[in-house]
Every structure is written in C-alpha cells, then in structure tokens.
Amino acid sequence: MFCIPVQKTSAPQPAPRERHKRTFCVLDTQQNILKFEFNMSTFQNTTASSIIFLLTGVPGLEAFHTWISIPFCFLYATALSGNSLILFAIFTQPSLHEPMYYFLSMLSTTDLGLSISTLVTMLGIFWFNAREISFNACLSQMFFIQLFTVMESSVLLAMAFDRYVAISNPLRYASVLTDLKIVVIGIAIITRGTLIQTPLAVLLKRLFFCSSHVLHHSYCFHPDVMKLSCTDTRINSAVGLTALISTAGVDSVFIILSYVLIIRTVLSIASPEERKKAFSTCISHIGAVAVFYIPLISLSFVHRFGKRAPPYVHTLIANAYLLIPPVMNPIIYSVKTKQIRKAVMKVLHSRMTKS
C-alpha cells in the first residue's frame, strides 16, 4: 500500500532546492511506515535522450590503436572503392543491364551503406580516441547498421531466386524478371528492412539508463545498448529475436531451398559440360552468401560460448562481421564473374587513358 502525505496549508513551503523531491510510504505487516525518497530531477537525467555512451576500441590493445587502424583503413578503402567501381561499371556498361547485375548493384549499395555506417565511429576511436556518442546518434547508427544488414540478407535471397529462374527456366528468364519487377523487389527490400527495424528503435527510446554507459563495440549494437538499461527489456529482447528470425533466419531457409531446387535442376541436365556451366553461374552468389552468414554465425557462437575468450576477440569478430562482406563481395564477383571482370577492367583502362 503506497500513500503520499498531504501537505497542510499552514506548513512551511519546502526550500527551492527540494522542490523536485517526492516522498512515498509503504505500510508493512507490522503497520510500520517505511519511507523512500528519490530525486525526480536525477531520475529524469537518466532518460535515453540525455545519455552519452562510450564506445570501445580493442580492449587491452589501446596503446596500439594507431597501428590497428592501418589494416582497418585498408579494408574500408577496399570496400568503398570496390563497391563504387562495380556500381559505376554496371550503370555505364549497357552489356550489364540485366537482372543479375541489377541485383549485384543492390548488393554493392547495401555494402556501401554498411561500411559508411561504421566508418566514422570506428576510425574516430582508433585515430582520435573519440569514444563519446549521444543516444540519438547511437540510435541512428544502430538503425542504419541493422537496416543495411537486413537489406543485404534480402538481396542475397533475391539473387538466389534470380539464379533459380535463370537455370530452371532460361527461356522465360527475361519475362519473369522484368525491369518493373526488379524495381518492385528493390522497394520491397527497403520497406521490409524499415518496417522491421523501426520498432526496435522506438522501443529503445522508452528505456532508462542508470549505471554504466560503456558499450563493448566500436559501433552501436542493439543487444549491447539494451544490456545497459536498468529497466525491463524483455519486450526489446523478444522483438529483437523476432526481427532476427524473420530476416536472416527466414532468408537463409529460402536460400537453402533455392539451391536444393537449383542442384536438382542441374543434375537433370544430361551434358556434363552444361551442368558445369550452369552451376558455375552460382559460384559468385554462393561466395557472397558464405561471407555474409559465416561471420554472423561466428559472432553468435563467440557471444554464446566464448565467454572466457579475451575481450579483443569479441571486438575483432564483431568488426569483421560488418567489414568482411563489403570487402569480399567486389573481389568475389570481379574474380568469378567474367562479365564484371571485363567491365571493371574497361572502366579502369578508360580512367587511366584519360589521366
């Protein structure tokens, strides 16, 4: 039973410095009054909008951050230049205006967004020890990281469908995947990611943060932010798990199903040469799926079973999870796809001759 004492008119007014205090009382079984006081202004300062989080570089290796930044700079430069080059080649070469390469341009766009989302905070820590980030900035970064991650998973699923149609029914390939349908698929991918990630951001806004504000990564990661809250986060956890299952979980199942159908179709082809040629068109996509899901699964296993591992192991794997796909996808498609390799070389040659 809670009660609030009523102040009489004859009682003296509280001092100005105590005007934010409220007193509650509880009657226990012995009818004793237990009083609790808390300062409302202090509690209000713990709301999310006023929080400043501290990002973490590589724990235990802070003295080597400058040296550690060198490979990270190289990886970011590779990711940004490689994906930009593929996008430029696809849009400037008429021979690449086909469904497969439109989907590849979507993949490169999501990889660029994923790299840019973490670039500022990660290099800011390594170069300038700039660890502070406001809650709103953290929320925005978290939203875009997860949005582009969901979009990449969706694009990989769309590319698996593209390969299935191309191999199982090549004569109807152009009529099934028209330009209009590809535009609709692209809009659906963006809409899906936005609708799934918006509730996570909204639910984080209602939390209070009372104790530690130190994050364990060099970017804002939803489970990492959620663990710092001193309020009930069961709804956040449930919505986050639902979002993960409904995106990467569902997409991975359908990608596997697509390749089961692709393998069955390939095995039904009589000519060994035709079988090899048909399956070779999937090699690049299989590589892209591998570099996306293997780091994701590795990060999950490390968080679950690697509690005794040094802290820097968790940090490096978490950074690799976001850096490996943007770095490796342009390399995989440039090496394994003949048309992309020729288009990229043509673009580079034209740039060199102009300079």
C-alpha positions in Angstrom: 0.0 0.0 0.0 1.5 3.3 -1.1 0.5 6.7 0.2 1.5 10.3 -0.4 1.4 12.7 2.5 -0.9 15.7 2.1 0.7 19.0 2.8 -1.2 21.3 5.1 -1.6 25.0 4.2 -0.1 26.0 7.5 3.1 24.0 7.0 6.1 25.9 5.7 6.8 25.6 2.0 9.8 23.4 1.0 13.0 25.0 0.1 13.5 25.7 -3.6 16.3 23.2 -3.9 14.0 20.4 -2.7 11.0 21.1 -4.9 11.7 18.1 -7.1 11.6 15.6 -4.2 8.7 13.3 -3.6 8.1 11.1 -0.6 6.4 7.7 -0.7 5.5 5.5 2.2 4.7 1.8 2.4 2.8 0.1 5.3 4.4 -3.2 6.2 2.7 -6.1 8.1 3.6 -4.5 11.4 1.9 -1.3 10.3 5.3 0.5 10.3 5.8 3.2 7.8 8.7 2.8 5.5 9.7 6.0 3.7 11.5 6.3 0.4 12.7 9.4 -1.2 14.2 9.9 -4.6 15.1 13.0 -6.5 13.0 13.3 -9.6 15.4 15.6 -11.4 18.2 12.9 -11.0 15.9 10.2 -12.4 14.9 12.3 -15.3 18.5 12.8 -16.3 18.8 9.0 -16.9 16.3 9.0 -19.7 17.7 7.9 -23.1 17.7 11.4 -24.7 20.3 12.8 -22.3 22.6 9.8 -22.3 26.2 9.9 -23.6 27.6 6.4 -24.4 31.2 5.5 -24.5 32.3 3.3 -27.4 35.1 0.8 -27.0 38.0 0.2 -29.4 40.1 -3.0 -28.9 40.2 -3.8 -25.2 43.7 -4.3 -23.9 45.3 -3.0 -27.0 44.5 0.7 -26.7 48.2 1.6 -27.0 48.3 0.0 -30.4 45.1 1.7 -31.8 47.1 3.7 -34.3 48.7 0.6 -35.7 45.5 -1.3 -35.7 43.9 1.5 -37.7 46.1 0.7 -40.7 44.5 -2.6 -41.7 41.1 -1.2 -40.9 41.8 1.8 -43.2 42.9 -0.6 -45.9 39.7 -2.6 -45.5 37.5 0.4 -45.6 39.3 1.8 -48.7 38.9 -1.6 -50.4 35.2 -1.8 -49.6 34.3 1.7 -50.6 36.4 1.7 -53.8 35.5 -1.9 -54.9 31.7 -1.4 -54.5 31.7 2.0 -56.0 33.6 0.6 -59.0 31.2 -2.2 -59.5 28.2 0.2 -59.3 29.9 2.5 -61.8 30.6 -0.4 -64.2 27.1 -1.7 -64.1 25.4 1.6 -64.7 27.8 2.7 -67.5 28.1 -0.6 -69.4 25.0 -1.5 -71.4 26.0 -5.1 -71.6 25.5 -5.4 -67.8 21.9 -4.1 -67.8 20.5 -7.5 -66.9 18.6 -8.7 -63.8 21.6 -10.5 -62.3 23.7 -7.3 -62.4 20.9 -5.1 -61.1 20.7 -7.3 -58.1 24.5 -7.1 -57.8 24.2 -3.3 -57.8 21.7 -3.6 -54.9 24.2 -5.7 -53.1 27.0 -3.2 -53.7 24.7 -0.3 -52.5 24.0 -2.1 -49.2 27.7 -2.9 -48.7 28.5 0.8 -49.2 25.8 1.8 -46.7 27.1 -0.8 -44.2 30.7 0.5 -44.5 29.8 4.2 -44.2 27.6 3.4 -41.1 30.6 2.3 -39.0 33.4 4.2 -40.7 33.2 7.4 -38.6 33.0 5.9 -35.1 35.5 3.1 -35.8 38.3 5.3 -37.2 37.4 8.1 -34.8 38.3 5.8 -31.9 41.5 4.5 -33.5 42.7 7.9 -34.6 41.4 10.4 -32.0 40.1 8.3 -29.1 36.7 9.8 -29.8 34.6 7.5 -27.8 31.6 9.6 -26.8 28.4 9.3 -28.8 25.0 10.7 -27.9 22.0 8.4 -27.6 20.3 9.8 -30.7 23.4 9.4 -32.8 23.9 5.9 -31.4 20.3 5.1 -32.2 20.7 6.4 -35.8 23.8 4.4 -36.3 22.3 1.2 -34.9 19.2 1.7 -37.1 21.2 2.0 -40.3 23.6 -0.8 -39.5 20.7 -3.2 -38.9 18.7 -1.8 -41.9 21.6 -2.4 -44.3 22.2 -5.9 -42.8 18.6 -6.8 -43.3 18.7 -5.4 -46.8 21.8 -7.4 -47.6 20.1 -10.6 -46.4 17.1 -9.8 -48.6 19.2 -9.0 -51.6 21.0 -12.4 -51.3 17.6 -14.1 -51.2 16.5 -12.2 -54.4 19.8 -13.2 -56.1 19.2 -16.9 -55.2 15.7 -16.6 -56.8 17.4 -15.0 -59.8 19.8 -17.9 -60.2 17.0 -20.4 -59.8 14.9 -18.8 -62.6 18.0 -18.5 -64.9 18.9 -22.2 -64.5 15.4 -23.9 -64.3 13.7 -21.8 -66.9 16.2 -19.8 -69.0 13.8 -19.2 -71.9 11.4 -17.3 -69.6 14.1 -15.5 -67.6 13.7 -12.1 -69.2 9.9 -12.3 -69.0 9.8 -13.3 -65.3 12.4 -10.8 -64.1 11.4 -7.6 -65.9 12.7 -4.2 -65.1 9.5 -3.3 -63.3 9.6 -6.4 -61.2 13.1 -5.7 -60.2 12.2 -2.2 -59.1 9.3 -3.6 -57.1 11.7 -6.1 -55.4 14.1 -3.3 -54.6 11.3 -1.2 -53.0 10.0 -4.2 -51.1 13.6 -4.9 -49.7 13.8 -1.3 -48.4 10.3 -1.3 -47.0 10.8 -4.7 -45.3 14.0 -3.5 -43.6 12.5 -0.2 -42.4 9.3 -1.8 -41.0 11.3 -4.4 -39.1 13.9 -2.1 -37.6 11.6 0.9 -36.7 10.0 -0.9 -33.7 13.5 -1.7 -32.3 14.5 1.9 -32.3 11.1 3.1 -30.9 11.3 0.6 -28.0 14.8 1.7 -27.1 13.6 5.3 -26.7 11.5 4.2 -23.7 14.3 2.8 -21.7 16.2 4.3 -18.8 20.0 4.0 -18.3 21.1 4.3 -14.7 24.6 2.8 -14.3 27.3 2.0 -16.9 27.2 3.8 -20.2 30.2 1.9 -21.7 29.4 -0.1 -24.9 31.6 -3.1 -25.8 31.9 -2.4 -29.5 33.2 0.5 -31.7 29.7 1.0 -33.0 26.2 0.9 -31.6 24.9 -2.7 -31.5 21.3 -3.3 -30.4 21.9 -6.1 -27.8 24.9 -4.1 -26.4 22.8 -0.9 -25.9 19.9 -2.9 -24.5 22.0 -4.6 -21.8 23.0 -1.2 -20.3 19.3 -0.4 -19.4 18.1 -0.6 -15.8 14.5 -1.1 -16.8 12.7 -4.2 -18.1 14.0 -5.1 -21.6 12.1 -8.4 -22.2 9.9 -6.7 -24.8 13.0 -5.4 -26.6 14.6 -8.8 -26.5 11.5 -10.5 -27.9 11.2 -8.0 -30.7 14.9 -8.2 -31.5 14.8 -12.0 -31.6 11.7 -11.9 -33.8 13.4 -9.5 -36.2 16.4 -11.7 -36.4 14.4 -14.9 -37.1 12.1 -13.1 -39.6 15.0 -11.8 -41.6 18.3 -13.7 -41.6 16.6 -16.9 -40.3 13.8 -16.9 -42.9 16.1 -15.7 -45.7 18.7 -18.4 -45.0 16.0 -21.2 -45.2 14.7 -19.9 -48.5 18.3 -19.6 -49.9 19.0 -23.2 -49.0 15.7 -24.2 -50.5 16.5 -22.4 -53.7 19.8 -24.2 -54.0 18.2 -27.5 -53.4 16.0 -26.8 -56.4 18.9 -25.5 -58.4 21.0 -28.6 -57.7 18.1 -30.8 -58.7 17.7 -28.9 -61.9 21.5 -29.1 -62.7 21.6 -32.8 -62.0 18.8 -33.4 -64.5 20.9 -31.8 -67.3 22.3 -34.6 -69.5 25.6 -32.9 -70.7 28.4 -32.7 -68.0 29.6 -29.5 -69.7 26.2 -27.9 -69.5 25.9 -29.0 -65.8 29.3 -27.4 -65.1 28.4 -24.2 -66.9 25.0 -23.9 -65.2 26.4 -24.4 -61.7 29.4 -22.0 -62.4 27.0 -19.1 -62.6 26.1 -19.7 -58.9 29.7 -19.7 -57.6 29.8 -15.9 -57.0 26.5 -15.9 -55.2 27.5 -18.9 -53.0 30.6 -16.9 -52.0 28.6 -13.8 -51.2 26.2 -15.9 -49.0 29.2 -17.5 -47.3 31.0 -14.2 -46.4 27.7 -12.9 -45.0 26.5 -15.8 -42.9 29.8 -17.3 -41.7 30.8 -14.1 -39.7 27.3 -13.8 -38.5 27.3 -17.3 -37.1 30.8 -16.9 -35.8 29.8 -13.8 -33.8 26.8 -15.7 -32.4 28.9 -18.6 -31.3 31.6 -16.3 -29.7 28.9 -14.4 -27.7 27.4 -17.7 -26.5 30.3 -20.0 -26.0 33.4 -17.7 -25.9 32.9 -16.0 -22.6 36.4 -17.0 -21.5 38.0 -15.6 -24.6 39.9 -12.3 -24.3 37.7 -9.2 -24.9 39.6 -8.2 -28.0 38.5 -11.5 -29.7 34.8 -10.4 -29.4 35.6 -7.0 -30.7 37.6 -8.1 -33.7 35.0 -10.7 -34.7 32.2 -8.1 -34.3 34.2 -5.7 -36.6 34.9 -8.4 -39.1 31.2 -9.3 -39.2 30.5 -5.8 -40.7 33.6 -5.4 -42.7 34.1 -8.8 -44.4 31.1 -8.8 -46.7 31.7 -5.3 -48.1 35.3 -6.1 -48.7 35.0 -9.6 -50.2 31.9 -9.2 -52.4 33.5 -7.0 -55.0 36.5 -9.3 -55.1 34.4 -12.4 -55.4 32.3 -11.0 -58.3 35.3 -9.4 -60.0 37.2 -12.7 -60.0 34.4 -15.2 -60.6 32.2 -13.3 -63.0 33.7 -12.8 -66.4 31.4 -10.0 -67.5 32.0 -8.0 -64.3 35.8 -8.5 -64.6 35.8 -7.3 -68.2 33.6 -4.3 -67.3 35.8 -3.3 -64.4 39.0 -3.6 -66.4 37.4 -1.5 -69.2 36.4 1.2 -66.7 39.9 1.2 -65.1 41.6 1.3 -68.6 39.4 4.3 -69.7 40.3 6.2 -66.5 44.0 5.5 -67.0 44.0 6.7 -70.6 42.1 9.9 -69.7 44.6 10.7 -66.9 
